[in-house]
Amino acid sequence: MRGRRARAEEEQKVKSGQHDRALEHWLDGFQAALAARDTGAVLALFAPDECYWRDLVAFTWNIATMEGREAIGKMLDAQADAVLPFTARPEGAAAERDGLIEGWFDFETGTGRGKGHVRLKDGRCFTLLTALQELKGFEEPGGRRRPEGVVHRAIKDRETWSEARAATARTLGTEVQPYCLVVGGSQGGLALGARLKRLGVPTLIVDALEKPGDAWRSRYKSLYLHDPVWIDHLPYIPFPDHWPVYTAKDKMGDWLEMYARVLELDFWGSTRCTSAHYDEAAKRWTVTVDRAGREMVLRPAQLVLATGLSGIANMPVFPGADSFRGVQCHSSQYADGAAFAGKACVVVGSNNSAHDICVDLWSNDAKVTMIQRSPTTVIKASALRRISEEGPYSEKGIAAGIDTDRADLITASTPFRLKEAMDRHNCDRICREDAAFYERLAASGFQFDFGEDGTAIAGKYMRRASGYYIDVGGSDLICDGEVRVRSGVGVASIAPGGLVLTDGSEVAADAIIYATGYGPMDGWAEMLISRDVAEKVGRCWGLGSGTAMDPGPWEGELRNMWKPTRQEGLWFHGGNLAQSRFHSLHLALQIKARMEGIDTPVHQPEAVMRAPLCLPEDGLMASQGA
């Protein structure tokens, strides 16, 4: 027995050494070909049939994925001179997963340092990730570079920390203009503000609500985060290890308020932007704000709309709405169901907010009916938890030494095109494991789907950020008949005592809550700047998959998010907590580079119309695990 174990260990050592040498050989060839500016030699290192290079700012000054040798070649021809010299060295041991050899490496370009990841198929690159982490000469003052905080000698009239903070609060936005103005003070704006603060970029965050975190506090009473804690950390200050798996919305609000205070972020609450205009000659914005009733003008060089993933609330207009005798409101205005006990309430919509509001109304003894106009993707939170516990964002990942930064890079190392096969794999597994649940849901009359190509919530979120419900109890109420559902119908009109549906039937109501979602983020650009700018920028979010609400062509990355737009000086920052954390770094580096006058030639791969890609289950399934 001992002999067999020893032989197995020796064989593993030999194999590990072979993998390390394969990674080193590829990196050596990659560096040499880049140094020689030999695009053909670089392309020869990539798999000829299918290959991907995902770059996060390092080579493209963009967030971009080049699919195939031709796209990679075009990028290198355009960007090589601005990137070189390039050096790389392996970081840690290489490994094999289902026929793919993969490994990490550290790299340097002419302007920055980053982390890379490569997967090799038969010695050639299948997927490559290059992610910029810092700019040379402008490294974050953390760790060994932390500031002293005080000069240890006697100084007359020494300015204290609190006096310096008060001076900044008094002058920033008045005597001193911010280089960057961030509109929106929830997790996105605060995460970006924290990154920019560390990089020394004068930044002002403004929000229409009074305090950081109020965007969460103002949501309906029963709201909890649907994502587990491991994926929700913000930059620099992780949640403590006793933090609950799912965070209450008011608890999240308190955390964000603490976060802004501890990281010394410059925040103006009760401040609403009313207009913005870009001066092409001065390369500055003129932004008018209403700060607690006082009109002020700000002149930042960079304007970031961090108003959340969604845009302006979609409040439908139905004939007869003015005649309704009861209460009507959008889900964004809904607080709790205490006032609706014993009353007939209709919720128009069937996604996350609609289900949560139905549960809240039911818990307050209202009589609830949901109007489901189209099928909804439903996945139980427990199912998503089972999947995530096998991946890097988990206690298992922590035990394996994977911190949040590494987990972000592991996830980013797989291009969106290849994620589709993984999402279908996970969806198939969930359908098998929760078959009884879906049988009950189907029997209730509720209409559900798993996306046009079986990618379920993961696909819908990235493509359209709508059309799904993470089940935390609402589906059981529907299955048990506690919440009535009218499926496959819409609202034709509103009557004084209720709704008339498109099939001619009527539903009595004392209150109507419209859980009808929000418009796209570019709606804020139209409202604050102009329709011309919004049209120039184009759609925000979505990949160009050619599926519902995500028209082509295929871009392979989220449109206009965390990267340069067609309007100089205008950026969009949104998404969930994980995306706010991860991509705030990439956006901050781009803004810092512009402030310091670093040359930032942007490369955007050509968008193409694509056919659905159906891949067999392969090593990428396993490679996302801990």
C-alpha atoms as one frame of an Amber mdcrd trajectory, in Angstrom:
protein
   0.000   0.000   0.000   2.777   2.422   1.019   4.683   1.601  -2.163   1.714
   2.318  -4.390   1.101   5.621  -2.622   4.750   6.603  -3.020   4.691   5.732
  -6.737   1.484   7.749  -7.189   3.023  10.741  -5.441   6.136  10.483  -7.580
   4.072  10.271 -10.759   2.124  13.343  -9.667   5.357  15.255  -9.081   6.581
  14.321 -12.550   3.303  15.360 -14.106   3.255  18.644 -12.160   6.751  19.389
 -13.373   5.656  18.754 -16.947   2.740  21.149 -16.523   4.998  23.830 -15.069
   7.415  23.459 -17.961   4.551  23.658 -20.473   3.381  26.929 -18.925   6.915
  28.346 -18.797   7.541  27.322 -22.415   4.376  29.070 -23.580   5.102  32.228
 -21.603   8.671  32.346 -22.925   7.426  32.072 -26.479   4.727  34.671 -25.866
   7.195  37.196 -24.457   9.703  36.611 -27.215   7.119  36.997 -29.990   5.772
  40.211 -28.447   9.269  41.620 -28.008   9.980  40.902 -31.672   6.677  42.557
 -32.633   5.980  39.391 -34.583   2.194  39.143 -34.656   2.326  35.940 -36.688
   4.517  34.266 -34.084   2.150  35.355 -31.316  -0.851  33.971 -33.185   0.933
  30.663 -33.706   0.842  30.251 -29.918  -2.980  30.321 -29.936  -5.189  27.370
 -30.840  -6.085  27.691 -34.529  -9.655  26.416 -34.318 -10.903  28.334 -31.269
  -9.179  30.734 -28.876  -9.999  33.710 -26.685  -8.063  36.584 -25.180  -9.910
  38.535 -22.505  -8.201  41.780 -21.611  -9.070  44.014 -18.685  -7.387  47.354
 -19.514  -3.828  45.951 -19.746  -3.475  45.762 -23.562  -6.629  47.423 -24.911
  -7.293  50.218 -22.382 -10.733  48.705 -22.530 -12.649  45.710 -21.238 -12.610
  43.522 -24.311 -12.540  39.928 -25.486 -10.852  39.021 -28.736 -12.314  35.819
 -30.153 -10.146  33.954 -32.630  -6.726  34.571 -34.141  -7.891  37.264 -36.530
  -9.318  39.468 -33.755  -6.233  38.915 -31.612  -3.976  39.892 -34.500  -5.868
  43.119 -35.143  -5.604  44.068 -31.501  -1.862  43.420 -31.358  -1.207  45.362
 -34.546  -3.063  48.332 -33.056  -1.823  48.188 -29.459   1.614  46.561 -29.260
   3.649  49.766 -29.441   1.720  51.267 -26.514   2.067  48.132 -24.387   5.662
  47.002 -24.844   7.949  46.113 -23.233   6.136  43.076 -21.827   7.535  40.595
 -19.324   5.851  37.708 -17.517   6.739  35.054 -14.970   4.704  32.107 -13.676
   2.948  32.507 -10.346   2.457  29.229  -8.496   2.181  25.770  -9.979   0.370
  24.894 -13.177  -2.404  22.295 -13.078  -4.331  20.051 -15.433  -8.104  19.960
 -15.530  -9.816  17.741 -18.078  -7.123  17.983 -20.691  -6.350  21.677 -20.260
  -3.146  22.858 -18.600  -3.734  26.126 -16.801  -1.717  28.486 -14.700  -1.306
  32.001 -13.380   1.389  34.518 -14.160   2.439  38.026 -13.155   3.214  40.463
 -15.952   4.435  43.977 -16.605   3.775  46.264 -19.540   5.306  49.625 -20.270
   2.745  51.337 -18.045   1.524  48.822 -15.499   1.524  45.484 -13.721  -1.100
  42.790 -13.739  -2.218  39.229 -13.274  -2.660  36.772 -16.091  -4.162  33.339
 -16.540  -3.788  30.952 -19.455  -5.356  27.638 -20.434  -3.384  25.500 -22.880
  -4.841  22.939 -25.225  -2.190  20.732 -26.836   0.428  23.323 -25.960  -1.415
  26.266 -27.489  -3.524  28.917 -25.822  -7.242  28.255 -25.558  -8.084  31.119
 -23.171  -5.937  34.007 -21.992  -6.749  36.610 -19.344  -4.664  39.766 -18.869
  -5.912  42.010 -16.064  -4.210  45.283 -15.149  -3.746  45.659 -11.382  -1.717
  48.864 -10.981  -0.006  51.683 -12.861   3.748  52.060 -12.584   4.615  55.099
 -10.521   1.068  55.386  -9.213   0.771  52.319  -7.003  -1.821  52.336  -4.226
  -0.410  53.376  -0.828  -1.184  50.109   0.925   0.864  47.568   2.845   4.530
  48.585   2.884   3.566  51.790   1.080   1.036  52.901   3.700   1.352  56.574
   4.751   3.006  57.488   8.045  -0.028  59.482   9.155   2.020  61.912  11.231
   5.440  63.537  11.194   7.226  62.778  14.477   8.659  66.185  15.214   7.408
  69.330  16.838   5.417  71.491  14.395   3.639  74.711  15.219   0.014  74.967
  14.166   0.057  71.339  12.979  -3.052  70.509  10.949  -4.754  67.515  12.516
  -6.468  64.738  10.619  -9.920  66.028  11.547  -8.973  69.560  10.463  -7.730
  68.268   7.118 -10.934  66.325   6.583 -12.999  69.388   7.472 -10.990  71.511
   5.029 -11.600  69.024   2.227 -15.314  68.932   3.003 -15.406  72.723   2.963
 -13.501  73.276  -0.287 -14.101  70.266  -2.560 -16.759  71.192  -5.064 -16.465
  74.902  -4.301 -12.922  76.286  -4.182 -11.446  73.024  -5.510 -13.120  71.156
  -8.346 -13.129  67.343  -8.307 -11.339  65.616 -11.156 -14.059  62.952 -11.089
 -17.732  63.323 -10.183 -19.569  60.105  -9.328 -23.351  60.338  -9.512 -24.816
  57.678  -7.231 -23.742  56.832  -3.699 -24.695  53.203  -3.224 -22.307  50.239
  -3.483 -21.156  51.097  -7.009 -20.343  54.728  -6.375 -18.759  53.995  -2.998
 -16.577  51.159  -4.313 -15.339  53.337  -7.153 -14.854  56.271  -4.794 -12.739
  54.070  -2.529 -10.524  52.965  -5.431 -10.075  56.529  -6.684  -9.316  57.775
  -3.169  -6.486  55.266  -2.848  -5.135  56.374  -6.233  -5.151  60.043  -5.279
  -7.884  61.110  -7.698  -9.918  64.034  -6.264 -13.416  62.572  -6.344 -16.811
  63.750  -5.189 -19.727  61.344  -4.816 -23.235  62.812  -4.925 -26.554  61.143
  -4.215 -30.142  62.363  -4.093 -30.635  60.560  -0.778 -29.275  61.906   2.479
 -26.764  59.276   3.592 -24.671  56.488   2.078 -26.726  53.302   2.264 -30.090
  55.059   2.036 -30.682  53.488  -1.372 -30.907  50.160   0.476 -32.759  51.504
   3.505 -35.450  52.993   1.261 -36.299  49.658  -0.358 -39.264  47.565   0.780
 -39.088  46.394   4.372 -38.675  42.663   3.766 -35.762  42.848   1.311 -32.647
  40.726   1.817 -29.750  40.348  -0.593 -30.177  37.320  -2.838 -26.436  36.786
  -3.288 -24.472  35.079  -0.479 -21.906  36.993   1.547 -18.814  35.456  -0.082
 -19.521  37.249  -3.350 -20.601  40.566  -1.796 -17.433  42.027  -0.239 -16.447
  45.574  -1.158 -12.854  46.679  -1.852 -10.450  46.935   1.089 -12.931  46.133
   3.891 -14.411  42.620   3.737 -17.398  41.632   5.849 -16.373  40.007   9.152
 -16.453  36.210   9.189 -19.567  36.098  11.384 -21.587  38.141   8.857 -24.786
  36.308   7.837 -24.904  34.527   4.491 -27.776  36.740   3.301 -27.724  40.385
   4.383 -30.790  42.399   5.403 -31.211  45.587   3.394 -30.972  47.892   6.437
 -27.886  46.052   7.646 -26.370  46.603   4.212 -27.284  50.273   4.410 -25.492
  50.632   7.751 -22.428  48.860   6.347 -22.242  51.255   3.400 -22.547  54.282
   5.668 -19.708  52.930   7.809 -17.679  52.141   4.687 -17.926  55.707   3.377
 -16.954  57.157   6.749 -14.006  54.847   7.466 -12.541  55.208   3.978 -12.967
  58.977   4.162 -14.998  59.252   0.980 -16.159  62.718  -0.013 -19.928  62.436
  -0.216 -22.680  64.972  -0.756 -26.068  63.674   0.274 -29.428  65.260  -0.560
 -27.823  66.326  -3.847 -29.637  65.826  -7.116 -28.060  66.308 -10.533 -30.252
  68.397 -12.786 -28.109  68.754 -15.930 -24.697  68.064 -17.426 -22.887  69.367
 -20.490 -19.426  68.497 -21.847 -17.138  71.241 -23.125 -15.070  69.659 -25.888
 -12.526  72.478 -25.871 -11.964  72.627 -22.115 -12.313  68.838 -21.695 -14.523
  69.463 -18.680 -18.125  68.867 -17.701 -20.445  71.518 -16.396 -22.761  69.717
 -13.989 -25.552  71.541 -12.217 -26.731  70.058  -8.936 -29.356  70.914  -6.368
 -27.711  70.446  -2.970 -30.455  70.561  -0.345 -32.170  73.406  -2.206 -29.014
  75.268  -3.211 -28.047  75.262  -6.899 -24.347  74.612  -7.448 -22.162  74.040
 -10.515 -19.391  71.432 -10.619 -16.739  71.136 -13.329 -15.182  67.651 -13.288
 -13.099  66.197 -16.095 -14.675  62.758 -15.687 -18.362  62.020 -15.032 -19.396
  58.563 -13.819 -23.041  57.527 -13.716 -23.139  55.003 -10.879 -26.884  55.095
 -10.478 -27.295  51.336 -10.263 -27.794  48.655 -12.866 -31.264  49.935 -13.714
 -32.345  53.246 -15.089 -35.545  55.163 -14.502 -38.562  53.266 -13.130 -40.923
  51.881 -15.784 -44.358  53.068 -14.669 -46.860  51.727 -17.194 -49.731  53.888
 -18.372 -53.001  51.986 -18.768 -56.339  53.403 -19.909 -58.544  54.295 -16.978
 -55.710  54.477 -14.431 -56.951  57.876 -13.245 -60.311  56.351 -12.347 -58.900
  53.797  -9.876 -60.215  54.359  -6.355 -57.384  52.593  -4.548 -53.613  52.938
  -4.207 -51.261  52.658  -7.182 -47.469  52.729  -6.976 -44.320  51.417  -8.617
 -42.316  48.784  -6.744 -39.607  51.405  -6.119 -42.147  53.325  -4.025 -43.416
  50.298  -2.093 -42.351  50.168   1.566 -44.311  47.394   3.303 -47.720  45.767
   3.383 -48.817  46.810   6.880 -51.481  49.160   5.513 -52.994  46.476   3.246
 -54.169  43.867   5.785 -57.362  42.230   4.565 -57.303  44.165   1.286 -57.198
  42.858  -2.273 -53.791  43.653  -3.741 -52.649  43.054  -7.304 -48.959  42.944
  -8.224 -48.274  43.439 -11.928 -45.057  41.598 -12.740 -43.462  38.265 -11.882
 -39.754  38.781 -11.311 -37.722  39.259  -8.102 -39.379  42.388  -6.768 -42.860
  41.161  -7.676 -42.391  37.922  -5.737 -40.831  39.677  -2.745 -43.698  42.165
  -2.591 -46.271  39.388  -2.895 -44.653  37.582   0.051 -44.604  40.789   2.087
 -48.269  41.505   1.336 -49.211  37.926   2.220 -47.306  38.186   5.500 -49.427
  41.222   6.312 -52.657  39.270   5.627 -53.469  40.890   2.302 -55.269  38.966
  -0.445 -52.692  38.831  -3.207 -52.929  38.263  -6.954 -49.919  38.323  -9.285
 -50.356  39.234 -12.946 -47.746  37.276 -14.897 -47.510  38.646 -18.401 -44.663
  36.427 -19.639 -42.710  33.384 -18.395 -40.170  33.841 -15.612 -36.980  31.915
 -14.922 -37.210  30.585 -11.361 -34.256  29.088  -9.510 -34.329  28.329  -5.798
 -31.782  30.248  -3.707 -30.774  26.921  -2.182 -29.933  25.603  -5.659 -27.699
  28.578  -6.421 -26.095  28.069  -3.023 -25.316  24.415  -3.845 -23.622  25.472
  -7.065 -21.709  28.368  -5.509 -20.434  26.279  -2.595 -18.404  24.264  -5.094
 -16.832  27.378  -6.575 -14.326  29.983  -5.451 -16.828  32.224  -3.635 -17.404
  29.904  -0.679 -16.020  28.564   2.567 -14.500  25.793   0.475 -12.707  28.411
  -1.605 -11.462  30.184   1.514 -10.167  26.876   2.905  -8.280  26.357  -0.360
  -6.578  29.731   0.049  -8.682  31.567  -2.529  -9.340  35.124  -1.400 -11.932
  37.382  -3.001  -9.450  38.997  -5.401  -8.349  35.607  -6.721 -11.958  34.400
  -6.918 -12.772  37.438  -9.074  -9.910  36.617 -11.431 -10.869  32.931 -11.600
 -14.357  33.958 -12.671 -13.037  36.542 -15.132 -10.700  34.016 -16.757 -13.591
  32.415 -18.659 -14.923  34.511 -21.570 -18.666  35.103 -21.719 -18.949  32.979
 -24.847 -17.713  29.933 -22.945 -19.742  30.691 -19.830 -22.892  29.757 -21.745
 -21.999  26.065 -21.761 -21.269  26.206 -18.035 -24.577  27.950 -17.356 -26.475
  25.278 -19.305 -24.629  22.585 -17.397 -25.602  24.164 -14.068 -29.187  24.673
 -15.212 -29.516  21.017 -16.260 -28.211  19.938 -12.885 -30.640  22.182 -11.002
 -33.567  20.919 -13.056 -32.678  17.337 -12.160 -32.091  17.989  -8.486 -35.186
  20.179  -8.048 -37.495  18.272 -10.395 -40.233  17.898  -7.756 -40.243  21.648
  -7.152 -40.712  22.399 -10.852 -43.509  19.844 -11.110 -45.356  21.637  -8.305
 -44.718  25.039  -9.882 -45.997  23.881 -13.264 -49.131  22.409 -11.645 -49.886
  25.809 -10.077 -50.243  27.380 -13.516 -47.220  29.622 -13.093 -45.322  29.882
 -16.381 -41.557  29.483 -16.207 -38.647  28.989 -18.568 -34.870  28.652 -18.413
 -33.968  31.209 -21.040 -33.936  30.752 -24.781 -30.863  28.537 -24.645 -31.084
  27.017 -21.179 -28.633  29.414 -19.546 -31.270  30.376 -16.947 -30.631  33.265
 -14.543 -26.925  33.556 -15.319 -27.685  34.148 -18.985 -30.622  36.469 -18.432
 -28.752  38.607 -15.917 -25.855  39.362 -18.231 -28.034  39.787 -21.296 -30.977
  41.791 -19.980 -30.837  41.953 -16.138 -34.486  40.909 -15.909 -36.867  37.995
 -16.378 -36.003  35.891 -13.317 -36.794  35.153  -9.684 -34.422  33.711  -7.097
 -36.913  31.772  -4.999 -36.755  32.499  -1.287 -40.281  31.383  -0.473 -42.570
  33.095  -2.945 -42.947  30.053  -5.171 -44.244  27.936  -2.281 -47.012  30.481
  -1.704 -47.914  30.268  -5.382 -47.850  26.461  -5.352 -50.034  26.386  -2.212
 -52.524  28.865  -3.628 -51.748  31.509  -1.010 -50.809  33.896  -3.807 -53.083
  33.676  -6.846 -51.479  33.993 -10.259 -53.035  35.027 -13.548 -50.523  33.883
 -16.150 -50.123  34.677 -19.812 -52.330  37.772 -19.693 -51.699  41.472 -19.573
 -53.515  44.514 -18.317 -55.959  45.974 -20.835 -57.225  48.807 -18.657 -57.847
  49.964 -15.116 -61.370  50.255 -13.736 -62.441  52.101 -10.566 -62.496  48.862
  -8.621 -59.691  46.844 -10.222 -58.075  45.667 -13.452 -59.452  44.482 -16.776
 -57.144  41.863 -18.270 -56.440  41.221 -21.936 -58.580  38.070 -21.883 -61.604
  40.172 -20.845 -61.661  39.003 -17.229 -61.584  41.384 -14.269 -59.624  41.318
 -11.017 -60.884  43.334  -8.059 -58.237  45.403  -6.293 -57.831  47.876  -3.477
 -54.182  48.416  -4.394 -52.045  47.895  -7.507 -48.274  47.622  -7.276 -46.446
  47.803 -10.584 -43.337  45.611 -10.332 -42.592  46.462 -13.933 -38.881  47.081
 -13.630 -36.696  49.887 -14.863 -35.394  51.279 -18.098 -31.756  50.820 -19.166
 -28.927  52.796 -17.558 -28.509  54.951 -20.642 -31.834  56.533 -19.683 -29.926
  58.508 -17.064 -27.645  59.895 -19.765 -30.659  61.094 -21.718 -32.258  62.655
 -18.643 -29.137  64.337 -17.240 -27.246  65.194 -20.430 -29.202  64.911 -23.672
 -30.868  62.484 -26.015 -28.070  63.089 -28.534 -25.447  61.902 -26.029 -27.556
  58.912 -25.021 -27.944  57.909 -28.659 -24.214  58.414 -29.306 -23.307  56.208
 -26.353 -25.821  53.505 -27.254 -27.147  50.681 -25.138 -25.783  49.897 -21.715
 -25.551  46.322 -20.460 -26.101  43.181 -22.529 -23.665  41.173 -24.611 -25.304
  41.260 -28.020 -26.398  37.625 -27.770 -29.318  38.036 -30.164 -31.756  36.821
 -27.501 -34.794  38.648 -26.118 -33.971  42.221 -25.035 -30.301  41.711 -25.993
 -30.077  42.369 -29.732 -26.898  41.703 -31.665 -24.260  42.156 -32.824 -22.198
  40.147 -30.364 -19.641  42.173 -28.387 -18.505  39.525 -25.936 -18.489  42.021
 -23.039 -21.120  44.100 -21.314 -21.827  47.139 -23.437 -20.486  50.474 -22.143
 -19.864  49.195 -18.626 -16.697  50.267 -16.752 -14.956  51.297 -19.973 -14.709
  54.219 -22.385 -17.907  55.270 -24.108 -18.376  57.188 -27.337 -18.818  60.313
 -25.220 -15.450  61.476 -23.934 -15.310  61.722 -20.156 -18.522  59.761 -19.567
 -18.520  56.377 -17.821 -21.093  53.908 -16.519 -20.573  51.909 -13.350 -23.210
  49.460 -12.104 -24.083  45.863 -11.445 -24.192  43.720  -8.341 -21.812  43.986
  -5.407 -19.275  41.623  -6.978 -19.163  43.557 -10.239 -18.940  46.863  -8.381
 -15.999  45.524  -6.390 -14.079  43.938  -9.266 -14.600  46.400 -12.081 -14.252
  49.482  -9.885 -10.511  48.762 -10.057 -10.467  48.724 -13.853 -12.517  51.910
 -14.099 -10.386  53.667 -11.472  -7.162  52.754 -13.307  -8.529  54.182 -16.546
  -9.529  57.435 -14.863  -6.220  57.722 -13.004  -4.270  57.168 -16.220  -6.137
  60.009 -17.893  -5.569  62.324 -14.927  -1.819  61.637 -15.086  -1.617  62.120
 -18.837  -0.730  58.506 -19.632  -1.383  57.586 -23.250  -4.510  55.382 -23.333
  -5.181  54.223 -26.923  -8.458  52.291 -26.773  -9.040  49.176 -28.844 -12.570
  47.893 -29.433 -12.906  44.533 -31.230 -15.347  44.419 -34.102 -18.815  43.267
 -33.106 -20.176  40.381 -35.151 -23.494  38.650 -35.628 -23.205  35.220 -34.028
 -24.958  31.903 -34.002 -25.656  30.155 -30.682 -22.608  28.271 -29.442 -23.219
  24.830 -27.973 -20.104  23.348 -26.408 -19.676  19.932 -24.837 -19.032  19.821
 -21.144 -15.291  20.231 -20.777 -12.541  21.248 -18.448 -13.924  24.745 -18.002
 -16.650  23.265 -15.802 -14.146  22.014 -13.298 -11.792  24.951 -13.592 -14.280
  27.267 -11.919 -14.172  25.205  -8.740 -12.048  25.744  -5.686
